[in-house]
Amino acid sequence: MYYLDTNIFVRALTGDDEKKMKHCQDLFQKIAQKKVIATTSETVIAEVVYVLSSKVLNYGFSRKEIRDQLETLLMLNGFRFSQKEMVIQALYLYAEKNIDFSDALLAQYAINSEANGVYSYNTDFDKIPSVKRKVP
């Protein structure tokens, strides 16, 4: 099994370096065919979301594009990721509720674990009816 770094996702999805894009897309094709088994971390996914959404870096993908592209890659046959479903659910919250991905991921943890809620001053959590936000 191999861990994928942020730049592998970014190069595959942006085309900002055509040679690297082809190599990365070839790698994802091998992952789809289970010729390569791959994984990553939640931190990498969060960084991919941040980079792809960046207007400063001239990517500026929409939230829906980020969700759809990452979901496609995470669902490849050879992709193993222990929190895959939770990350995909968080990507949906991120896209649909217009909240930061890190907040969406924390909210999804709270939902999946049936926690009592989230302590936060961030009112974005109030956009998610199934998450009760409290302040200290």
C-alpha positions in Angstrom: 0.0 0.0 0.0 1.2 3.5 -0.8 0.2 6.8 0.8 -0.8 9.6 -1.5 0.4 13.1 -0.8 -1.5 16.3 -1.5 0.4 17.1 -4.7 -0.6 13.8 -6.3 -4.3 14.8 -6.1 -3.6 18.4 -7.1 -1.5 17.5 -10.1 -4.1 14.9 -11.3 -7.0 17.3 -11.0 -5.6 20.7 -12.1 -3.5 20.1 -15.2 -1.1 22.8 -14.1 1.8 20.6 -15.1 0.8 18.4 -18.0 3.5 15.8 -17.6 2.8 15.3 -13.9 -0.9 15.4 -14.6 -0.6 12.4 -17.0 1.6 10.5 -14.5 -0.8 11.1 -11.7 -3.8 10.2 -13.7 -2.1 7.0 -14.8 -1.5 6.3 -11.1 -5.2 6.8 -10.3 -6.0 4.5 -13.2 -3.8 1.8 -11.7 -5.6 2.4 -8.4 -8.9 2.0 -10.1 -7.7 -1.4 -11.5 -6.3 -2.4 -8.1 -2.8 -2.7 -9.6 -1.8 -0.2 -6.9 -3.4 -0.1 -3.5 -3.4 3.4 -2.1 -4.5 5.4 0.9 -4.1 8.9 2.4 -4.9 10.9 5.5 -7.6 13.3 6.5 -5.0 16.0 6.7 -4.1 15.5 3.1 -7.7 15.6 2.0 -8.1 18.9 4.0 -5.1 20.3 2.3 -6.3 19.2 -1.2 -9.6 21.0 -0.5 -7.8 24.1 0.6 -5.5 24.2 -2.4 -8.2 23.4 -5.0 -10.4 26.1 -3.6 -7.7 28.7 -3.6 -8.1 31.7 -5.8 -4.6 32.9 -4.9 -3.2 29.8 -6.4 -5.4 30.3 -9.4 -7.3 27.0 -9.0 -10.6 28.3 -7.6 -12.5 25.1 -8.0 -16.1 25.3 -6.8 -17.1 23.4 -3.6 -19.2 21.1 -5.8 -16.3 20.4 -8.2 -14.0 19.6 -5.2 -16.6 17.3 -3.7 -17.3 15.5 -6.9 -13.7 15.1 -8.0 -12.5 13.9 -4.6 -15.4 11.5 -4.2 -14.6 10.0 -7.5 -11.0 9.4 -6.6 -11.7 8.2 -3.0 -14.2 5.6 -4.4 -11.7 4.0 -6.7 -11.5 0.2 -6.2 -7.9 0.2 -5.0 -8.3 3.1 -2.6 -8.3 2.1 1.1 -9.1 4.7 3.6 -10.5 3.9 7.1 -12.6 7.2 7.3 -13.6 7.2 3.6 -17.4 7.4 4.2 -17.0 10.1 6.9 -14.7 12.2 4.7 -17.1 11.9 1.7 -20.1 12.9 4.0 -18.0 15.9 5.2 -17.3 16.8 1.6 -21.1 16.9 1.1 -21.6 19.2 4.1 -18.7 21.4 2.9 -20.3 21.8 -0.5 -24.0 22.0 0.5 -23.7 24.1 3.7 -20.9 26.4 2.5 -18.7 25.8 5.6 -15.0 25.2 5.9 -14.0 21.6 5.3 -12.4 21.2 8.7 -15.7 22.3 10.3 -17.6 19.9 8.1 -15.3 17.1 9.1 -15.6 17.9 12.8 -19.4 18.1 12.4 -19.4 14.7 10.7 -17.4 13.2 13.5 -20.0 14.5 15.9 -22.8 13.1 13.9 -21.3 9.7 13.3 -20.3 9.3 17.0 -23.7 10.5 18.3 -21.9 13.1 20.3 -23.9 15.6 22.3 -22.6 18.4 20.1 -19.7 20.7 19.4 -18.2 23.4 21.6 -17.4 26.3 19.2 -17.8 30.0 18.7 -18.1 29.3 14.9 -21.8 29.8 13.9 -21.3 27.7 10.8 -22.1 24.7 12.9 -25.6 26.2 13.3 -26.2 25.4 9.6 -26.2 21.7 10.4 -29.5 20.8 12.2 -28.1 17.5 13.6 -25.2 19.2 15.3 -25.8 21.1 18.5 -23.3 24.0 19.0 -22.5 25.2 22.5 -20.1 28.0 23.7 -18.0 27.5 26.8 
